[in-house]
Amino acid sequence: MAQVNVWERYYEAEAVVSDVPRRGALAMLVATSEAGQICYEAAVTFFPHRDEEDYAVSYDAYRSRVLYEGKGRRSKKREAALLQEVPGVIDALAEEIGAKVFWERPLREERRG
């Protein structure tokens, strides 16, 4: 199984999970391929971000949703289309736990894989 973060970016966020305030979020589009199948997920994890150097991601506040699953391999065209859906899906995932991602306040540059 091969898994890659097609896109990821850190943002300011607001959440409380396991009684711990979370002030950062890592938003991702993740591709997993195996045996001729490809799966894309939108995912987010909220982490404490206690200071400017704190990027220690904690996975107790991780949420994801499958956006596409089927036969094939990675496709730049499909990834571009799915990337447009990511913010809305992550907003819905965040809402499930009473969290919010501040998309207008990125903490780092985006990364593409």
MARTIRO-703454 format. One record per residue: residue number from 1; residue in one letter; x, y, z of N, C-alpha, C in turn. Coordinates in Angstrom, 3 decimals. Layout:
[rec NUM, "A", [X, Y, Z], [X, Y, Z], [X, Y, Z]]
...
This chain:
[rec 1, "M", [0.848, -1.173, 0.000], [0.000, 0.000, 0.000], [0.895, 1.237, 0.000]]
[rec 2, "A", [0.605, 2.169, -0.883], [1.325, 3.438, -0.945], [0.373, 4.563, -0.574]]
[rec 3, "Q", [0.808, 5.383, 0.372], [-0.021, 6.509, 0.809], [0.812, 7.780, 0.702]]
[rec 4, "V", [0.205, 8.833, 0.150], [0.900, 10.106, -0.010], [-0.074, 11.246, 0.260]]
[rec 5, "N", [0.448, 12.284, 0.914], [-0.347, 13.499, 1.069], [-0.194, 14.295, -0.220]]
[rec 6, "V", [-1.241, 14.300, -1.012], [-1.252, 15.017, -2.286], [-1.104, 16.511, -2.019]]
[rec 7, "W", [-1.773, 16.974, -0.966], [-1.740, 18.372, -0.567], [-1.887, 18.434, 0.942]]
[rec 8, "E", [-1.177, 19.364, 1.570], [-1.359, 19.604, 2.998], [-0.973, 21.037, 3.326]]
[rec 9, "R", [-1.627, 21.567, 4.356], [-1.306, 22.911, 4.824], [-1.767, 23.069, 6.265]]
[rec 10, "Y", [-0.967, 23.771, 7.046], [-1.304, 24.070, 8.434], [-2.060, 25.391, 8.496]]
[rec 11, "Y", [-3.087, 25.432, 9.354], [-3.909, 26.626, 9.532], [-4.141, 26.884, 11.008]]
[rec 12, "E", [-4.453, 28.134, 11.327], [-4.956, 28.429, 12.661], [-6.323, 27.774, 12.770]]
[rec 13, "A", [-6.652, 27.342, 13.978], [-7.926, 26.660, 14.190], [-8.384, 26.883, 15.625]]
[rec 14, "E", [-9.584, 26.419, 15.872], [-10.145, 26.506, 17.217], [-10.913, 25.227, 17.491]]
[rec 15, "A", [-10.518, 24.530, 18.568], [-11.194, 23.299, 18.958], [-10.781, 22.945, 20.379]]
[rec 16, "V", [-11.594, 22.146, 21.013], [-11.233, 21.539, 22.288], [-11.545, 20.058, 22.146]]
[rec 17, "V", [-10.512, 19.228, 22.241], [-10.661, 17.780, 22.104], [-9.940, 17.135, 23.281]]
[rec 18, "S", [-10.603, 16.211, 23.943], [-10.049, 15.550, 25.130], [-9.638, 16.580, 26.180]]
[rec 19, "D", [-10.450, 17.619, 26.306], [-10.207, 18.712, 27.263], [-8.923, 19.487, 26.999]]
[rec 20, "V", [-8.385, 19.393, 25.796], [-7.169, 20.107, 25.423], [-7.504, 21.116, 24.327]]
[rec 21, "P", [-7.239, 22.413, 24.565], [-7.470, 23.411, 23.511], [-6.554, 23.155, 22.316]]
[rec 22, "R", [-7.113, 23.250, 21.125], [-6.351, 23.073, 19.882], [-6.412, 24.385, 19.118]]
[rec 23, "R", [-5.246, 24.879, 18.732], [-5.184, 26.165, 18.033], [-4.613, 26.038, 16.622]]
[rec 24, "G", [-4.348, 24.792, 16.213], [-3.825, 24.553, 14.872], [-4.520, 23.370, 14.238]]
[rec 25, "A", [-4.518, 23.362, 12.911], [-5.095, 22.248, 12.164], [-4.194, 21.944, 10.982]]
[rec 26, "L", [-4.039, 20.670, 10.700], [-3.349, 20.213, 9.498], [-4.413, 19.650, 8.572]]
[rec 27, "A", [-4.640, 20.341, 7.461], [-5.631, 19.915, 6.472], [-4.898, 19.179, 5.358]]
[rec 28, "M", [-5.509, 18.077, 4.864], [-4.812, 17.233, 3.891], [-5.758, 16.643, 2.846]]
[rec 29, "L", [-5.212, 16.370, 1.669], [-5.833, 15.503, 0.680], [-4.874, 14.321, 0.560]]
[rec 30, "V", [-5.340, 13.134, 0.945], [-4.499, 11.945, 1.037], [-4.907, 10.945, -0.046]]
[rec 31, "A", [-3.917, 10.431, -0.770], [-4.154, 9.390, -1.774], [-3.544, 8.088, -1.292]]
[rec 32, "T", [-4.321, 7.016, -1.384], [-3.845, 5.683, -1.039], [-4.077, 4.782, -2.232]]
[rec 33, "S", [-3.008, 4.111, -2.693], [-3.151, 3.206, -3.834], [-2.633, 1.829, -3.464]]
[rec 34, "E", [-3.362, 0.823, -3.982], [-2.975, -0.558, -3.734], [-3.686, -1.455, -4.744]]
[rec 35, "A", [-2.929, -2.321, -5.367], [-3.473, -3.339, -6.273], [-4.429, -2.766, -7.319]]
[rec 36, "G", [-4.023, -1.656, -7.948], [-4.837, -1.080, -9.013], [-6.036, -0.277, -8.533]]
[rec 37, "Q", [-6.120, -0.016, -7.245], [-7.210, 0.783, -6.672], [-6.624, 2.086, -6.137]]
[rec 38, "I", [-7.402, 3.148, -6.209], [-6.995, 4.445, -5.676], [-8.109, 4.981, -4.788]]
[rec 39, "C", [-7.713, 5.580, -3.687], [-8.664, 6.168, -2.754], [-8.144, 7.550, -2.364]]
[rec 40, "Y", [-9.006, 8.540, -2.414], [-8.668, 9.890, -1.985], [-9.527, 10.255, -0.782]]
[rec 41, "E", [-8.883, 10.823, 0.233], [-9.582, 11.255, 1.437], [-9.238, 12.705, 1.741]]
[rec 42, "A", [-10.229, 13.454, 2.218], [-9.980, 14.750, 2.827], [-9.804, 14.454, 4.308]]
[rec 43, "A", [-8.778, 15.023, 4.932], [-8.515, 14.739, 6.338], [-8.055, 15.998, 7.052]]
[rec 44, "V", [-8.320, 16.021, 8.348], [-7.877, 17.132, 9.192], [-7.554, 16.593, 10.572]]
[rec 45, "T", [-6.522, 17.137, 11.161], [-6.210, 16.838, 12.552], [-5.945, 18.157, 13.263]]
[rec 46, "F", [-6.502, 18.277, 14.445], [-6.359, 19.487, 15.251], [-5.300, 19.235, 16.314]]
[rec 47, "F", [-4.408, 20.208, 16.511], [-3.311, 20.037, 17.462], [-3.147, 21.301, 18.309]]
[rec 48, "P", [-2.471, 21.196, 19.453], [-2.425, 22.315, 20.399], [-1.810, 23.609, 19.868]]
[rec 49, "H", [-0.720, 23.563, 19.153], [-0.025, 24.749, 18.630], [0.106, 25.811, 19.724]]
[rec 50, "R", [0.814, 25.430, 20.776], [0.972, 26.291, 21.964], [1.846, 27.514, 21.706]]
[rec 51, "D", [2.754, 27.422, 20.732], [3.598, 28.561, 20.365], [3.973, 28.420, 18.891]]
[rec 52, "E", [4.741, 29.366, 18.389], [5.090, 29.400, 16.962], [5.908, 28.196, 16.500]]
[rec 53, "E", [6.554, 27.505, 17.415], [7.368, 26.348, 17.071], [6.639, 25.021, 17.262]]
[rec 54, "D", [5.454, 25.043, 17.838], [4.730, 23.817, 18.187], [3.866, 23.323, 17.022]]
[rec 55, "Y", [4.390, 22.337, 16.313], [3.646, 21.697, 15.233], [3.497, 20.207, 15.521]]
[rec 56, "A", [3.519, 19.845, 16.798], [3.378, 18.445, 17.207], [1.933, 18.010, 16.988]]
[rec 57, "V", [1.720, 17.271, 15.922], [0.377, 16.855, 15.539], [-0.066, 15.699, 16.425]]
[rec 58, "S", [-1.276, 15.819, 16.954], [-1.850, 14.759, 17.787], [-3.014, 14.134, 17.019]]
[rec 59, "Y", [-3.039, 12.835, 16.980], [-4.034, 12.165, 16.148], [-5.294, 11.757, 16.906]]
[rec 60, "D", [-5.475, 12.266, 18.127], [-6.729, 12.000, 18.828], [-7.840, 12.923, 18.330]]
[rec 61, "A", [-7.477, 13.911, 17.531], [-8.457, 14.845, 16.980], [-8.417, 14.783, 15.450]]
[rec 62, "Y", [-8.366, 13.576, 14.906], [-8.249, 13.331, 13.463], [-9.616, 12.945, 12.901]]
[rec 63, "R", [-9.978, 13.534, 11.793], [-11.220, 13.201, 11.103], [-10.922, 13.112, 9.611]]
[rec 64, "S", [-11.614, 12.203, 8.909], [-11.418, 12.084, 7.460], [-12.704, 11.606, 6.792]]
[rec 65, "R", [-12.771, 11.843, 5.490], [-13.899, 11.381, 4.682], [-13.383, 11.010, 3.300]]
[rec 66, "V", [-13.797, 9.853, 2.805], [-13.410, 9.402, 1.470], [-14.146, 10.250, 0.434]]
[rec 67, "L", [-13.380, 10.790, -0.520], [-13.944, 11.606, -1.596], [-14.100, 10.811, -2.885]]
[rec 68, "Y", [-13.196, 9.860, -3.098], [-13.224, 9.052, -4.315], [-12.549, 7.725, -4.028]]
[rec 69, "E", [-13.129, 6.653, -4.575], [-12.524, 5.339, -4.464], [-12.884, 4.554, -5.721]]
[rec 70, "G", [-11.887, 3.960, -6.352], [-12.163, 3.178, -7.550], [-10.898, 2.605, -8.158]]
[rec 71, "K", [-11.066, 1.981, -9.316], [-9.929, 1.420, -10.035], [-9.134, 2.556, -10.656]]
[rec 72, "G", [-7.850, 2.325, -10.772], [-7.015, 3.313, -11.438], [-5.812, 3.699, -10.622]]
[rec 73, "R", [-5.240, 4.821, -11.004], [-4.062, 5.351, -10.337], [-4.231, 6.847, -10.161]]
[rec 74, "R", [-3.211, 7.488, -9.581], [-3.301, 8.923, -9.344], [-3.505, 9.673, -10.656]]
[rec 75, "S", [-4.295, 10.734, -10.578], [-4.588, 11.557, -11.741], [-4.531, 13.021, -11.330]]
[rec 76, "K", [-3.688, 13.798, -12.004], [-3.573, 15.227, -11.694], [-4.904, 15.950, -11.899]]
[rec 77, "K", [-5.644, 15.565, -12.922], [-6.932, 16.193, -13.199], [-7.924, 15.893, -12.068]]
[rec 78, "R", [-7.990, 14.636, -11.649], [-8.887, 14.245, -10.552], [-8.477, 14.938, -9.259]]
[rec 79, "E", [-7.170, 14.988, -8.989], [-6.677, 15.621, -7.770], [-7.015, 17.105, -7.737]]
[rec 80, "A", [-6.906, 17.784, -8.870], [-7.256, 19.205, -8.924], [-8.736, 19.412, -8.616]]
[rec 81, "A", [-9.580, 18.550, -9.144], [-11.019, 18.653, -8.885], [-11.333, 18.353, -7.422]]
[rec 82, "L", [-10.719, 17.317, -6.869], [-10.968, 16.954, -5.474], [-10.457, 18.015, -4.515]]
[rec 83, "L", [-9.360, 18.651, -4.860], [-8.797, 19.691, -4.008], [-9.781, 20.849, -3.814]]
[rec 84, "Q", [-10.616, 21.077, -4.803], [-11.642, 22.122, -4.688], [-12.684, 21.771, -3.625]]
[rec 85, "E", [-12.892, 20.483, -3.391], [-13.884, 20.021, -2.412], [-13.360, 20.014, -0.983]]
[rec 86, "V", [-12.054, 19.974, -0.823], [-11.447, 19.758, 0.488], [-11.907, 20.754, 1.556]]
[rec 87, "P", [-11.875, 22.070, 1.320], [-12.281, 22.982, 2.396], [-13.710, 22.746, 2.902]]
[rec 88, "G", [-14.641, 22.534, 2.020], [-16.023, 22.290, 2.432], [-16.178, 21.008, 3.225]]
[rec 89, "V", [-15.502, 19.962, 2.795], [-15.564, 18.676, 3.500], [-14.918, 18.806, 4.877]]
[rec 90, "I", [-13.769, 19.466, 4.937], [-13.102, 19.637, 6.229], [-13.932, 20.514, 7.158]]
[rec 91, "D", [-14.591, 21.532, 6.626], [-15.474, 22.341, 7.470], [-16.572, 21.476, 8.086]]
[rec 92, "A", [-17.133, 20.568, 7.301], [-18.182, 19.675, 7.811], [-17.622, 18.719, 8.865]]
[rec 93, "L", [-16.430, 18.183, 8.635], [-15.795, 17.298, 9.611], [-15.498, 18.047, 10.906]]
[rec 94, "A", [-15.022, 19.269, 10.784], [-14.711, 20.081, 11.960], [-15.977, 20.391, 12.758]]
[rec 95, "E", [-17.034, 20.700, 12.046], [-18.300, 21.024, 12.707], [-18.803, 19.863, 13.564]]
[rec 96, "E", [-18.535, 18.636, 13.134], [-18.960, 17.452, 13.893], [-18.397, 17.433, 15.311]]
[rec 97, "I", [-17.233, 18.049, 15.515], [-16.625, 18.062, 16.851], [-16.573, 19.472, 17.438]]
[rec 98, "G", [-17.310, 20.394, 16.847], [-17.355, 21.760, 17.362], [-16.075, 22.537, 17.121]]
[rec 99, "A", [-15.385, 22.233, 16.039], [-14.113, 22.881, 15.720], [-14.274, 23.803, 14.512]]
[rec 100, "K", [-13.262, 24.628, 14.284], [-13.273, 25.531, 13.136], [-11.849, 25.713, 12.626]]
[rec 101, "V", [-11.701, 25.665, 11.298], [-10.429, 25.943, 10.634], [-10.533, 27.355, 10.064]]
[rec 102, "F", [-9.524, 28.173, 10.319], [-9.490, 29.537, 9.791], [-8.670, 29.532, 8.506]]
[rec 103, "W", [-9.345, 29.303, 7.380], [-8.696, 29.147, 6.080], [-7.914, 30.389, 5.665]]
[rec 104, "E", [-8.346, 31.544, 6.130], [-7.679, 32.793, 5.752], [-6.407, 33.042, 6.567]]
[rec 105, "R", [-6.081, 32.122, 7.518], [-4.908, 32.295, 8.373], [-3.989, 31.063, 8.341]]
[rec 106, "P", [-3.325, 30.843, 7.212], [-2.403, 29.695, 7.147], [-1.189, 29.928, 8.049]]
[rec 107, "L", [-0.665, 28.850, 8.608], [0.522, 28.922, 9.465], [1.808, 28.643, 8.702]]
[rec 108, "R", [1.710, 27.939, 7.597], [2.865, 27.591, 6.753], [2.410, 27.541, 5.296]]
[rec 109, "E", [3.390, 27.480, 4.423], [3.098, 27.324, 3.003], [2.524, 25.924, 2.753]]
[rec 110, "E", [1.734, 25.791, 1.701], [1.191, 24.482, 1.368], [2.294, 23.582, 0.825]]
[rec 111, "R", [2.057, 22.276, 0.954], [2.971, 21.272, 0.402], [2.179, 20.374, -0.527]]
[rec 112, "R", [2.789, 20.015, -1.628], [2.160, 19.080, -2.573], [3.086, 17.896, -2.785]]
[rec 113, "G", [2.468, 16.720, -2.836], [3.273, 15.506, -2.983], [2.962, 14.726, -4.218]]
